[in-house]
Amino acid sequence: MVGRVLIIAGSDSGGGAGIQADIKTVMALGGYATTAVTAVTVQNTKGVRGVHDVPPEVVAAQIAAVLEDIGADVIKTGMLGSVAVIEAVSAALKKASHIPRVIDPVMRAKGGHALLAEDSTAALMTHLVRGAALVTPNLPEAEVLTGRSIKTVAEMDAAIPALRVLGAAAVLLKGGHLEGAHVVDL
């Protein structure tokens, strides 16, 4: 198999985000998607109605099962939800430290529903962002990670070095939350 992507994230019942969106993307690009589900959300295009966490040991067991049989060429995270899940994912990935990681620090749903416990940001940075091949925050996530306001393209550009200091090899700062008619990613 070529292009094996292990996606570790929450399930979006509406199909517009989370594991469902990642699977669609991987498949559209000709890759093979495997998953470890961290949470099941109850949502549609109008918003998130509920989040039900998968126990950390089950998340770790899913990762181990995929890696020992199918393997992965890259690992991509999304919604992790809590310190316990972040730590379980980090521990499960210790044997796979040679596989590049893409860390999407999912913190909130588009409608504002919290998807990462507030006490989890430091654990995310320490256990997963540091050493990742790529970190892909949107503007609100980058504001949390850097502690600075990011409302313009110039502020985005100025935030990149602060994001690089977190320890990922590269940063893709997603500008979909910028005011205006066009999206700028840096």
ABEGO torsion letter per residue (X at the ends): XBGBBBBBBBBBAAGABEAAAAAAAAAAAGBBBBBBBABBBBBBAAEBABBBBBBAAAAAAAAAAAAAAAEBABBBBBBAGBAAAAAAAAAAAAAAAABBBBBBBBABBAAGBBABBAAAAAAAAAAAABGBABBBBBAAAAAAAAGBBBABAAAAAAAAAAAAAAGBABBBBBAAABBEABBBBX
